[in-house]
């Protein structure tokens, strides 16, 4: 059985599934996906996302505001803590730093990241970290704010082994997305070979970043099996082993039975 550790279920195109979320979920179950973590990127859509998945025990959620969101509500630490008390919320984020899409004075982005770390520590819930062209600054802040107390996930990993080692030292797991299936992703594939067996996860980031053979098309949680197969091939182990290891790692991080 597989876990998709990062997806955006409220943003999927349901046309291939009769415009019916329940039909999609049946397809997901048939592909042996036993749990999904649905990730928040803003508070404006959080309520609808939470309602969409309310009746599904196999779906958990996070609460947070993505580092590139700059027009919506800016949550305080107290607001994040209050929303994060919900038992369906198992992590805080996605949060982090992104210097690729955001320009100029990014003090606001760093302040938001810091607030998310403080909320995660208050709740004792892991962080979901997004970084793009800001890896070292993100690690520096995680270190300075003692984020290792709660740990979390470096999601959609795109950095090198030196970054991965430092993240591992900070109590973070490394999550591989569909990018690891791309022929050009040699650096990421190198990390997938080296990361300890008890510290890696798999994800889709659906509807984005579809893996080969679906690259360039809408992504869906059931495609996490393609990510798993690539990781298995890189590590020289079976697909079943990757499923078992990554699922165990997810439940270890989030302390789910």
N, C-alpha and C positions, 0 to 999 in steps of 0.2 A: 504493500500500500504506500501511496505517495502523499506528501504534503506540499502544497504550493504556498511558500512562505511569504509571498508578496504579490497581490493582485488587486485590481480596481474593479470589482464586480459591478459597481453602479455605472461604469463607463463602457461596458461591453455592448457591441452591436448584437442585438438579439434577433435580427431578421432571419439568420439561418436556423433559428430555434423557435419559429412560429411567434416571434416577439413575446415569448413567454419564459420568464426566468426559471420556472419549475421545469420546463423542458430542457433548458441548458443544464440545470443541476442533475437531471437524470443522466445526461451524456457524461457529465463529470464523474458521477459515481460509477458509471460503466467502465471508465478508464482507471478505476481503482485509486481515485484521489479521495483520501479519507478526511482531509482537513484543509481549509483555506484560511489564510489571513488576509482580510480585506482592509486595505490601507487608506487612511484619511489623508487628503491633501488640502482641504480648507474646511472652514466651519459652516459656510453657506450651504454646502451640500451634505454635511455630516448627518443631519437628522434624517434625510431621505435615504442615505446609505444605510444607516442603522436600522431603519424601518424595513428596508428591502430584505435584509438578512436575519431579521428578528426571529423567524420561525425555524432557523436552521442551526442545530447544535454543532454541526460540522464546520460552521463558519465563525471565526472570531474577528474582531476588528481592532483597529488602533484609533487614536485621536491625535490630531496635530495639523499643522499648517506647513505645507511645502515651502522650501526656501525661496522659490521663484514667485510665489503668490504675493502680490503687493497691492492688490486693490480691495481685498476683503477685510473682514474683521481681524484685528490683531489681538490674539488671546493673551490674557495675563496668566501668570503662573497659577493663580487661584482658580481661574476658569478652566485651565487644563486639568488641574487636580480634580475639580468637581466632576467634569465629564469623564475623567479617567477612573472614577470610583465604580462606574458601571462594570458589572462582573463579566460582560462580554468584551470589554476593552482589556486586552492583554499586553499592549505596548503603547509607547508614545512616539508619534511621528506620522508621516515621515518628516524628518527634520535634518538639518545639516547646513552645508554651504555650497553655493553654486555660482562660480564666477564666469561661467560660459554664457548664461542667459541674462544675468543681471550685471549692470555696469554702474560706474560711479561710486559714490560713497555708500558702502554696504554695511555701515554700522547697524542699521536696522535689521539686517539679516543675521548678523552676529548676536545681536540682542535677543532676537527670536530663538535662535539656536540655544543660547544660554538658558532662556526661560523654559524651553522644552526639557533640557537636562535637569533643571531644578525640579520640575514637575515629576519627571520620571523617578528621581531619587526620593521625593516625598511619597510617591505611590509604591515605590519598590517594584517598578515595572520596567522591562527592557526598552531600549531606544531603537528606532528604525532610522538608520543614517543614510542620507543621500549626499554624495559629493560629486562635483564635476569641476575639474580644474581648480580645486581648492583642497586637495587631499591633506596636505601637511598642516594647513591652518585648521582644518576640521579635527585632525588628530591632536593638535596642540590644545584646542579648546576642550576636547574630551578629557585630556590629561589634566589640564588646569582645573577643571570643574569636578574632578574625581568621578567621572562617569563610569569608571571601572566598578564602582559600587553596585551598579545595576547591569552593566554590560548591554548587549544588544546585537544588532545585525548591521554589518556594512552591506547594504543591499545593492543588487545589480553591480557586482564588483567589477571595476575597470582599471584598477591600479596594478602595481608590480609587487614582487615578492617582499621587498623591503617594507613597503607600506603594510602588506598583509601581516608580517611578523610583528610590527608595532601595534597593529589593531588587535592581534591575538593576545599580545601582552596586556592590552587594556580590557581584556575580558569580552571581546567581541567575536562573533561568528562571521564567517565569510559566506555570502550567498551568491550563487552563480545563476545568471539569467540566460536568455536565449543568445546573448552575445557570445557566450563560450562556444557555441556551435559554428560561429563564423570562421571561415578559413583565415581571415586576417587577424584573428584575436590570439596571436601566439603568446603574448605576455600573460593574458588571462588564463590561457590553457596551461601555461607553466605553473601558475599558482594553483590551479585545480589539481595538478599532479602532486604538489608539495604540501598543501594544507592538511593538518592532522585529521585523521578519520573522524574524530569526535568534535570537529569544529567547523564543518561545512554544511550548508543548506542549499536547496534548489528553489527556484522561483520562476514565474513567467513575467511579472510586471505587466500582465495583460491589462488592457488591450494593446500595449506597446511592445516593441522589440521581439516580434515573433521569431522563434528559432527556425533554423533549417529543418525541414523542407518548406516551411511556411513563411520564410523571410519575405518582408515587404507586404504582407497581408495582415489583417487583424489577428491579434493573438488571443488565445483562450486558455484558461487554467489547465485543461486536459493536455495541452502541449508540453507541460512540465516533464512528461516522459521523454521527450526528445532531449531536453537539457540533461536529464538523468542518464540517458544512454551515452551522450558525449562525455560526461564526467566519468562514467564507468569505463569507457574505452580509453580515456586518458590515464586513468589510474590502474588499468589492467585488471579490473574486477568485474563481477557480474552486475547486470542491471538490478537484480534483486538485492544485491549487497548495497548499492547506492540508495535504493529505496529504503532499506532497513536502517542504514546509518543516518541518512538525512532526516528521516522521520523521528528516530530516537533523539537526534540532536535538537530538533525543534521542540519536542516535549520536555527535554532536559532544560533548555533555555527558558521556556515559558512555564515550567513546573506543572504541566498538565498530565493527568493520569491517563 
